[in-house]
Amino acid sequence: MHTFNAAVLVLASHASAAQFTKTPASVGHPFLRYDAFLFDGGSLHDNVDAKPYAAKAVEALQLAGKLVIIGSNAPHANDDELAFLQRLGVANLATALEYAKLNDDVPLVSVFTSGHVARDELREPSCCYGDRPLVLGASREELGRLHPPGDQIRPVETLDEATCLMAYSSAPTTADYELAERAGELDLPFLALAGDDRLGGVQGLIAAYLRAGGRRSSIFGKPHPGFFRKAKAVAARHGAADSLCVVGASLAQDVEGAKRAGLPVAWLCDGASDKDVAALLAGAPRRQLPDYVLGSLKPPRLARCDVTCD
């Protein structure tokens, strides 16, 4: 059993710091009072395998009448993310975001990706980015699948043809940096789908774009607000706009992003020792302090208290 006494003592000196609660598994974790939960995909899988108890946790929340939303910084479509989760056995009862419909008889998981959100934005008649993006980090095959003939969005191959620059990948190449600088010189809008804050990732591309004079950059992925606004919109459809809690494994992306968006957040630190958890929390800035700490996602101990601090 994790004990977070050290973390509590460290945080006690901060007047407005989050108060961490450890409750026995037989009681259930207090964050279960929320009606909807936004899970970061990385808290449920490692891109290859489902994490321990992930499927059980999602199923238990559904059976308890909770809305489960799974969000990902991935560039691919919602249906691709859904199919991946189903292959892992994480979301066997899931339905795509556009067809999500909540009723008393159908447990529900809603799935969305930052890539899908960004492309929906480009399809809006009022969109200021235009419909001809030059896309970084995607193969022709992938673009052809995401944008079949007749699609409103028509990816192009040069900046001279483009109405905006889009970054699908958080691992840019030297050529990507050069294109970002050139887009900045032209002041083309720049959209990024991943929210990686590393200077070697998306933030490095944006820095190059801004240095060159660009003024119109947007990021749809965590920890940036657009990602969490989408989750709030999904929760609002089901009457849970004011009862949404984020569950994630990253202090920098999930916790800080949720805090920026004004949402309560549970940090999942499965596999970390008590000493490491206390050290991470002691060194974290206030904006990265979670409201709850979860040691793991466990199978049900009580019928309606299914995710516990362990």
N, C-alpha and C positions, 0 to 999 in steps of 0.2 A: 504494500500500500504506500502510495506517495504521501509524504507529509510535507506541507508547504509552510511550516512554521518559520523557517529562515526567511522565506520570501515575505511573509506577513510582517515580520519584524523590520525588515529592510524598508518596506513601504509605509510602515506606520509613521515615519517621520514626515511624510508628505501629507499635508492637510487634505488635499483633494485627491489623493491617490485611490486607486481601485481597492476595494476590500475583497480579499480572496476568501473563499469559503470551502472548507473540506467537510463533506458530510458522509456518513456511512453509506455503503452501497445499498443497505436495506431501506434507507430513507429515500434515496434518489437525489439527484443534483438539483439545487434550486433554480437553475436556468431553464428547467423544464416547464416553468410557468409560461414561457413564450408559446405563441401559436404557430410560428413559422421560423424555419431555420435555413440560413444560407450557408451551405458547406462549400469551402474551396475544394476543387477537385483533388488537389494534392493532399488533403487531409483524409481522403478515402482510398487513394491509390498512389503508386509510385511510377506511373506511366507504363508499367509492365504487369504488376499484380495488385489485387485489392489488398488493402491493409487489414490487419487482424480485426475482426468484429465489425468492419465497415458495413457489410451487407446487413448484419443483424441490427446494427444501430439504425440504419435507414428504415428497415422493415418495422422495427419496434416503434419508431416515431410515427410512421404512417398508421400503424394499428392503434396508436394512441390519439389519432385524429389530428396530427400535426401536418402542416404543409412543409415539404422538404424541397429546397431549391438548391441545385448544384451549379455553380458558376465556374468557368474556366477562362484563363487568358489565352486559350488556343485560337488560332486563326480559322480553324475549320468550321463547318456548319453545325448547327444544333443537333441535327439528326446523326451526324458522324460521332459527336460526343456521346449522344444517347446510345448508339450502337456499341461503342467502346465500353461504356459502363455496363451495358447488358451482358456483353461478353465476359466481363469480370464478375458478373453476378451481383453487382452493387445495386442496380436499380431495375430489377426485373419487372416492376409495375410502372415504370416511367412512361411519360408521354411527352411529346415535343411541346415546346413552349407555346407555339401558335394554337395548339389544340387542347391546351390545358383546361380542364373543366372540373371544378371541385363539387362533389356532392357527398351525401352521407354514406354512400355505398362503395365509392371508388377511392381507395387510398391513392395519393398523388405525389409524384416527384416531377418538378419542372426543371428543365435543363437549358442553360444558355451559355454561349461563348462570346468573348469580346469581338471575335471576327464577325459573327452573325449580327451582333448589335451594330458594329460599324457599317457593315454593308446595308443593313436596314436604313441607317442614317443617310447613306448616299442615295438611296432610292426615294427618299422624301422629296416631294416637289419643291419644298422650300430650302433644300440643302444648298449650302454655299460652296461645297467642295467640287461640284461638277460630277460628271458620270464617266470620266476617262482617267482613272488612276494609273500611275506607273507604280507597280507593286514590287517591293523589295522582299526577298526571302521566300518566294514561291515559284515553283516550276511551272512551265507552260501547261503541263498535264493537270496540275492542281487548279490553275486558273481556269482552264477549260471546263473542268468539272464544276467549279463554283460559279462560273459565269457562262452557261451554255448559250448557243446562238439564240438571239432574241432577248437576252437579258438586258435590262436597262443599264447596268454597269458594263462598260466596255474597256477592259484593261488595255493599255498601250505599251509600246516598247521603248519610247524615248521621252525625255522631258519636254521636247518641243511640241509633242502631241498632247501632253498631259494637262489635266485641269487640277491635279493634286498629286502628292507623293504619299504612298501608303507603305508602312513597314509591317510585314507579317511576322518577321522573325526577331528574336531578342539576341541573336548572335550575328551582328552585321559584319560584312566584309569591307575591305579597303575601298572597293568600288562603290559600296553603299554609302560610305562616308563622303566620297566625292560627289555622289548624286545628291546627298542631303545638303552639302554646301552650295551646289549649283541651284537647287530648289530654293534655298534661302536667298541667293542673289536675285532670283526671279520673283521672290515672295509668293511662291505657290503654297497653298495650304498643305500641311504635313499631318497625316494621321498615323498613329501607332496603335497596334492592337494589343501588344503585351505591355505590362506595366513595370517591367524590370527597372529598378532604380540604379543599377550599376552603371558607372560612366562608360564601361566597356560594352554596354548593351544599348537599349533604347535611349536612355538618357544621354549617352554619348552621341548618338545620331542627332538628337534634338539640340544638344549643345553646339554641334557643328552647324546645324541649320540656323540657329539663332546668331551665332558669331558672323555668319555670312549675310545677315540682315533680314532673315525670315521673321515674321511676326505672327503667324497663324498656325500654331501647333496644337494638336489635341491628342490625348491618350485615352483609349477606351478601356484599357485593362487596369487591374489593381496595381497600386493602391489608389488610383485616381477616382474621382467622384462618379463618373459616368457609369462605371461598373456597378456601383452600389445603388445608383438611381434606378437602374434596370431591375435589380432585385426588389427594391421597394415597390416598383410598379407591378411586378408579378404578385407580390404579397398583397398589394392594394386590391387587385382583381378578386382576391378571395377574402376580403375583409380583414386582413391581418397587417395592414400598413403600420399600425402602431404597436405590433407585437412580433417584430422580426429580430432574431438574434443571429449573429455571424459566428461560424465555427471554422477556425483555420489554424494552420500549423506555422505560419510565418508572422513574427512580430512586426517586421517591416512592411509587409504587404497586406496581410489580412487584418491584423490588429490595428495598425495605424490607419489603414484605409477605412475600417469600420468606424474608428473614432472620428476621423474627418467627416464622415457621413452622419454622425450623430447616432450610431447604432451600438447597442450592447454587443460584446464580443467574448467568446470563449476561446482560449488558446489551448490547442491540443498539443501536448508535449510528450506523446507516447515514445517510450524508449529512452528518455532522458532521466538521469539520476537526480535525486533530490538536490545534490550539491550543484549540478549543472543548471538545474532550473532556477535555484536561488541566485546563482551567479549571473545568469542571463537577465533575470528580472532586476537585479541590483544595478546592472550596467545599462539597462534600457532607458531611453528618455521617456518622459511622462506620457508623450503621445503614443507610446507603444506599450502601455501598461493595460493588460486585459481586465475585464470585469470578472472573469471566471478562469480557472485553470483546470483542464481535464488531463488526467494521467493516461487515459485510454478510452476507447469506445468498447463497452462491455455488453454482453448479451443480457437480457432482462433479468433483474432480481425481483422486481415487483411488476405486476401486470401493466401499470401505466407509469412506471418510473424506470426508463430503459437505458438511459445514457448516464453513466455515473462517474464521479470523480474517484479514480482508483489509484 
